Amino acid sequence: MRAILVCPFFNEKAKSILGKLSPEVVGDYARLKAAVLQEFKLSANVYLERFNTCRRDSDETYVAFSSKLKGLLGYYLDSRRVTTFEKLSELLVCDRIKSALSEGCLRYVLSIESATTNGWLPLRELTEAIDRYLAAHTGTNDKPKAFAVGQALAPRPSGFSIPPPRPPVPRPAVPRANVGTTFVGRGGGHQVVPNSATLLWMWGS
């Protein structure tokens, strides 16, 4: 009955697909839905994008708008084969993580997910795949890095040189000659009076 009710709402392309299907498929809602979606080639990411970007028309009621959102979300969950609340929670977390990845890392994750049955990686497998990617892509240029045993270090760029160490600054020597004037005091004692150069050196040190 549902298959018969939805057929009048098909657009021209969907109606052309409907004419190619057998009466058994047209009469079965699940098979009809799968056949039409396969012809339109709508992926899970398309459903999610349409759900996130869906806007209410000015002449559209909120009842109709909510029904449209619910239908898009249902198509997305069906395409991801989510049937339990636990899987729904995990899917939401995985989608949130993937939205924060770089372009290169996201391409890597999507290439792995394309080979899975459900079209997405469980949370643990997703995070492990991301960690492996980040371990092989160091730096900020998102380019892969590979190393081998005994690999020589990369040569320094041309024009690069290490400046020589600076020589130590010599400390001024204590003037030995003409240190001062020697006077003979009373009783035959000697006394050295420093001259002006010696005093300047002593004060400067």
C-alpha positions as CSV (number, residue, x, y, z in Angstrom):
1,M,0.0,0.0,0.0
2,R,2.8,2.4,0.9
3,A,4.4,1.9,-2.5
4,I,1.2,2.8,-4.3
5,L,0.8,5.9,-2.1
6,V,4.2,7.4,-2.8
7,C,4.3,6.8,-6.5
8,P,2.2,9.9,-7.4
9,F,4.7,12.1,-5.6
10,F,7.7,11.0,-7.7
11,N,9.4,13.5,-10.0
12,E,9.9,12.9,-13.7
13,K,13.2,11.1,-13.2
14,A,11.8,8.9,-10.5
15,K,8.8,8.1,-12.7
16,S,11.0,7.1,-15.5
17,I,12.8,4.7,-13.2
18,L,9.5,3.4,-12.0
19,G,8.5,2.4,-15.5
20,K,11.6,0.2,-15.8
21,L,10.8,-1.8,-12.7
22,S,8.8,-5.0,-12.5
23,P,5.3,-5.1,-10.9
24,E,6.7,-7.1,-8.0
25,V,9.3,-4.4,-7.2
26,V,6.8,-1.6,-7.6
27,G,4.3,-3.3,-5.2
28,D,7.0,-3.8,-2.5
29,Y,7.8,-0.6,-0.7
30,A,11.2,-1.7,0.6
31,R,12.4,-3.0,-2.8
32,L,10.9,0.1,-4.6
33,K,12.8,2.4,-2.2
34,A,16.1,0.5,-2.7
35,A,15.7,0.5,-6.4
36,V,15.0,4.3,-6.7
37,L,17.8,5.2,-4.3
38,Q,20.2,3.1,-6.2
39,E,19.3,4.8,-9.4
40,F,19.7,8.2,-7.9
41,K,23.0,7.1,-6.3
42,L,22.4,9.0,-3.0
43,S,25.2,8.1,-0.6
44,A,25.1,8.5,3.2
45,N,27.1,11.6,3.0
46,V,24.6,13.2,0.7
47,Y,21.8,12.5,3.1
48,L,23.7,13.9,6.0
49,E,24.6,17.0,4.0
50,R,21.0,17.5,3.0
51,F,19.9,17.1,6.6
52,N,22.4,19.7,7.8
53,T,21.6,22.2,5.0
54,C,17.9,21.8,4.8
55,R,16.0,25.0,5.2
56,R,12.3,25.7,5.6
57,D,10.5,27.4,2.8
58,S,8.6,30.6,3.5
59,D,5.3,29.0,2.7
60,E,6.1,25.7,4.4
61,T,4.6,24.8,7.8
62,Y,6.8,23.5,10.6
63,V,4.9,20.3,10.5
64,A,6.0,19.7,6.9
65,F,9.5,20.9,7.6
66,S,9.9,18.6,10.6
67,S,8.6,15.7,8.5
68,K,11.2,16.5,5.8
69,L,14.0,16.6,8.4
70,K,12.9,13.3,9.9
71,G,12.8,11.6,6.6
72,L,16.3,12.8,5.7
73,L,17.7,11.6,9.0
74,G,15.9,8.3,8.6
75,Y,17.5,7.8,5.2
76,Y,20.9,8.6,6.6
77,L,20.6,6.2,9.5
78,D,19.3,3.5,7.2
79,S,22.2,4.0,4.8
80,R,24.5,3.6,7.8
81,R,22.6,0.6,9.0
82,V,22.0,2.0,12.5
83,T,19.3,0.2,14.4
84,T,20.2,0.8,18.1
85,F,20.7,3.8,20.3
86,E,24.3,2.7,21.1
87,K,25.2,2.6,17.4
88,L,23.5,6.0,16.9
89,S,25.6,7.5,19.7
90,E,28.8,6.0,18.2
91,L,27.9,7.3,14.7
92,L,27.3,10.8,16.0
93,V,30.7,10.8,17.7
94,C,32.5,9.4,14.7
95,D,30.8,12.1,12.4
96,R,32.0,14.8,14.8
97,I,35.5,13.5,14.8
98,K,35.7,13.3,11.0
99,S,34.4,16.9,10.7
100,A,37.6,18.1,12.5
101,L,40.1,16.2,10.3
102,S,42.4,17.7,7.7
103,E,41.6,17.1,4.1
104,G,44.3,14.5,3.7
105,C,43.4,12.6,6.8
106,L,39.7,12.6,5.9
107,R,40.5,11.2,2.4
108,Y,42.5,8.4,4.1
109,V,39.6,7.6,6.4
110,L,37.0,7.6,3.6
111,S,39.1,5.3,1.6
112,I,39.0,2.8,4.4
113,E,35.3,3.3,5.1
114,S,34.4,2.7,1.4
115,A,35.5,-1.0,1.8
116,T,33.3,-1.6,4.9
117,T,29.9,-3.1,4.9
118,N,28.2,-0.3,6.8
119,G,30.1,2.5,5.1
120,W,31.7,3.8,8.3
121,L,34.2,2.7,10.9
122,P,33.4,2.1,14.5
123,L,34.8,4.5,17.0
124,R,37.8,2.5,18.0
125,E,38.8,1.6,14.5
126,L,38.3,5.2,13.4
127,T,40.6,6.6,16.1
128,E,43.2,4.0,15.5
129,A,43.2,4.7,11.8
130,I,43.6,8.4,12.4
131,D,46.5,7.9,14.9
132,R,48.3,5.7,12.3
133,Y,47.8,8.5,9.7
134,L,49.1,11.2,12.0
135,A,52.1,9.0,13.0
136,A,53.1,8.7,9.3
137,H,52.4,12.4,8.5
138,T,54.6,14.6,10.7
139,G,54.7,18.4,10.5
140,T,52.1,20.7,9.1
141,N,52.3,20.0,5.4
142,D,50.3,16.8,5.7
143,K,52.8,14.9,3.5
144,P,53.7,11.3,4.4
145,K,57.1,10.6,5.9
146,A,59.0,7.3,5.6
147,F,62.3,6.3,7.2
148,A,64.7,3.4,6.7
149,V,67.4,1.8,8.9
150,G,70.7,3.5,8.2
151,Q,69.1,6.4,6.4
152,A,71.4,9.4,6.3
153,L,70.3,12.8,7.5
154,A,69.0,15.2,5.0
155,P,71.7,17.6,3.7
156,R,71.6,21.1,4.9
157,P,70.4,23.7,2.5
158,S,73.0,25.5,0.4
159,G,74.4,28.6,2.0
160,F,73.8,27.2,5.5
161,S,76.9,27.3,7.7
162,I,77.6,27.2,11.4
163,P,79.3,30.4,12.6
164,P,82.6,29.8,14.4
165,P,82.7,30.3,18.2
166,R,83.7,33.7,19.4
167,P,87.2,34.0,20.9
168,P,87.3,34.8,24.6
169,V,87.7,38.5,25.5
170,P,91.2,38.9,27.0
171,R,91.3,40.4,30.4
172,P,93.7,43.4,30.8
173,A,96.9,42.4,32.4
174,V,98.1,44.1,35.6
175,P,100.7,46.7,34.7
176,R,104.0,45.6,35.9
177,A,106.2,48.4,34.8
178,N,105.8,51.8,36.5
179,V,103.4,50.5,39.0
180,G,104.2,53.4,41.3
181,T,106.8,55.5,42.9
182,T,108.9,54.1,45.8
183,F,109.7,56.4,48.6
184,V,112.2,55.8,51.4
185,G,110.5,56.5,54.7
186,R,111.9,57.3,58.0
187,G,113.9,54.5,59.6
188,G,114.9,53.1,56.2
189,G,111.4,51.7,55.3
190,H,110.1,51.5,51.8
191,Q,106.5,52.5,50.6
192,V,105.1,52.1,47.1
193,V,102.6,54.8,46.1
194,P,100.5,53.7,43.0
195,N,100.5,56.0,40.1
196,S,97.3,57.1,38.2
197,A,97.4,54.3,35.6
198,T,97.5,51.6,38.3
199,L,94.6,53.2,40.2
200,L,92.5,53.4,37.1
201,W,93.1,49.7,36.4
202,M,92.3,48.7,40.0
203,W,89.1,50.8,40.1
204,G,88.0,49.4,36.7
205,S,88.3,45.8,37.8
